[in-house]
Amino acid sequence: LGSVDFTTRRVAEIATVASEALPADVLRGKQLFYNSADVRMSAQGYLSCASCHFDGAEDGRVWDFGNLGEGLRNTISLLGRRGMGHGGLNWSGSSSELQDIDDNIRDLFGGTGFLTQPQRAALGEAEKDEKAGLSVELDALAAYVTSLSAHRPSPFRNPDGSLTADGVAGRASFRRLGCDFCHSGRDATDSATSRLHDVGTLSAESGQGSFEALLGLDTPTLNGVWETPPYLHDGAATTLRDVLTTRNADGLHGYVSALSEPELGQLISYVQQLDGSLAAED
């Protein structure tokens, strides 16, 4: 038998994209977002931002961030958030800029991070100083995450994209119960302008907020929730119905006990149809 040559040889280079649609910094950020081979991103070559946020969405898992001064945290989808478009990051609102991801890269992924040791030393122990502008790579990651400006269309709507009859009826209940007090505007959240809220879902497993007392949680957007179970900061609600019933015993998360069973179904139908294509109050 003759020997076999397993040497890899470049045969040709074929351009797969004739005209790149993404700006250079967004494209670079996307490449970094998915690159687990870069030791700055991951020590062992199998973790990257996309491990939990594939395509910018979420993995449907709950992670224990106790070592980071937080607690049990349900992965948040990045879609439609426009980076800092919803205000502070994380369920506790503890991060004030996208470049803070460098902390998670080092603490969770084991990567060396994209900031040099002198840069980190200059930030001080609290690491509250702004990281924007210190690293081309971190700024590119921020540019990519900021580019994730849209949610996927809800399949629960009518084929033409309008609300169903149940959705319209549910919107009336949504307003009547005052759900739009916190889940307001086109983003269906008051995150960018309001403080944290305690809606009765905190528990011992909720931990802290960046090593500080956790007095409330950031209001999550309702846009796109049709595809992001489980729900709540700790993933304790398997369905949207659970959010409003079994995990809402004291009525702090909406007085749904005032609704009939059909009305409750209509409210859930409305929430399932929120995808950012119309404001919650329209």
Salt bridges, closest charged atoms under 4 A:
ASP5 OD2 - ARG9 NH2 2.92
GLU13 OE2 - ARG10 NH1 2.73
ASP38 OD2 - ARG40 NH2 2.77
GLU70 OE1 - ARG73 NH2 3.04
ASP100 OD1 - LYS131 NZ 2.76
ASP102 OD2 - ARG106 NE 3.83
ASP102 OD2 - ARG120 NH1 2.63
ASP103 OD1 - ARG106 NH2 3.43
ASP103 OD1 - ARG120 NH2 2.83
ASP103 OD2 - LYS131 NZ 3.55
GLU127 OE2 - ARG106 NH2 3.75
GLU127 OE1 - ARG120 NH2 2.99
GLU137 OE2 - ARG40 NH1 3.07
ASP187 OD2 - ARG82 NH2 2.94
ASP187 OD1 - HIS86 NE2 3.45
ASP190 OD2 - HIS197 NE2 2.84
GLU227 OE1 - ARG152 NH1 3.13
GLU261 OE2 - ARG241 NH1 2.74
GLU263 OE2 - ARG176 NH2 3.87
ASP275 OD2 - ARG157 NE 3.33
